[in-house]
């Protein structure tokens, strides 16, 4: 059986729910429901995780701690600025911003000045 990482689980869960904003805790609850063997192995390997809630809390903490690496590996994952951070995969294409050079070129064309 192939070992799957928590980051891959998070990405798969978010990918299956595009445009839906989820907190790390909500994602952790879904990981617990969808990947029970992973969670039970984590619980058995730890001396501190005694209840299901302990495992969910630990998963949420790990998701938050690995957020920067997760976003580097999966740039489709975005987060909100506030707290608690909400994770989202959006299918909308971001409008490409005009570069400063493109803006200046357009400005020069409007006022009929030669390009510098």
C-alpha positions in Angstrom: 0.0 0.0 0.0 1.4 3.4 -1.0 1.9 5.8 1.9 0.1 9.0 1.4 1.2 12.3 3.0 -1.1 14.6 4.9 -0.4 17.3 2.3 -1.6 15.1 -0.5 -4.7 14.3 1.6 -5.4 18.0 2.1 -4.9 18.7 -1.6 -7.2 15.9 -2.6 -10.0 16.9 -0.2 -9.8 20.6 -1.3 -9.7 19.6 -5.0 -12.9 17.6 -4.5 -14.6 20.7 -3.1 -13.5 23.6 -5.3 -14.5 27.1 -4.3 -15.4 25.9 -0.7 -13.4 27.6 2.1 -12.4 25.3 4.9 -10.5 25.9 8.1 -7.6 23.6 9.1 -9.9 22.0 11.7 -12.7 21.3 9.1 -10.1 19.7 6.8 -8.7 17.7 9.8 -12.2 16.4 10.5 -12.6 15.3 6.9 -9.2 13.6 6.9 -10.3 11.7 10.0 -13.5 10.6 8.2 -11.9 9.7 4.9 -8.6 8.3 6.0 -9.3 6.4 9.3 -6.4 4.0 9.0 -3.9 6.9 8.7 -5.5 8.6 11.8 -5.5 5.4 13.9 -1.9 4.7 13.0 -1.0 8.3 14.1 -3.0 7.7 17.3 -1.3 4.4 18.1 2.2 5.8 17.4 1.7 8.6 19.9 1.6 8.5 23.7 -0.3 11.8 23.8 -3.2 11.3 21.4 -5.9 9.5 23.4 -9.2 10.6 21.9 -10.5 11.3 18.4 -10.6 15.0 19.2 -6.9 14.8 20.2 -6.1 13.4 16.7 -8.2 16.0 14.9 -6.5 18.8 16.9 -3.1 17.3 16.0 -4.0 17.1 12.3 -5.3 20.7 12.3 -2.0 21.8 13.9 0.0 19.9 11.3 -2.0 21.3 8.4 -1.4 24.9 9.7 2.3 24.3 10.3 2.8 22.8 6.9 0.7 25.5 5.1 3.7 27.3 3.5 5.2 24.1 2.1 1.8 22.9 1.0 1.2 26.1 -1.0 4.6 25.8 -2.6 4.0 22.2 -3.7 0.4 22.9 -4.7 0.1 26.6 -5.8 -3.6 26.1 -6.5 -4.2 26.2 -2.8 -5.0 29.7 -1.5 -5.6 30.9 2.0 -7.6 33.8 3.4 -5.7 36.6 5.3 -7.7 36.5 8.5 -7.8 34.0 11.3 -8.6 31.3 11.3 -7.1 30.9 7.9 -9.4 29.3 5.4 -8.0 27.0 2.7 -9.5 27.0 -0.8 -8.8 25.8 -4.3 -10.3 28.1 -6.9 -10.8 27.3 -10.6 -11.1 30.9 -11.5 -8.3 32.3 -13.5 -6.7 35.4 -12.0 -6.5 38.3 -14.2 -2.9 39.0 -15.2 -1.8 42.3 -13.9 -0.3 44.7 -16.3 3.4 45.3 -15.7 4.7 48.8 -14.9 6.3 48.9 -18.3 3.0 48.1 -20.0 1.3 50.8 -18.0 3.9 53.4 -18.9 3.8 52.4 -22.6 0.0 52.9 -22.6 0.4 56.3 -20.8 3.0 57.5 -23.3 0.8 56.5 -26.2 -2.1 58.5 -24.7 -0.1 61.7 -24.4 1.9 61.2 -27.7 5.3 61.3 -26.0 8.2 59.4 -27.6 9.1 56.2 -25.8 12.1 56.6 -23.5 
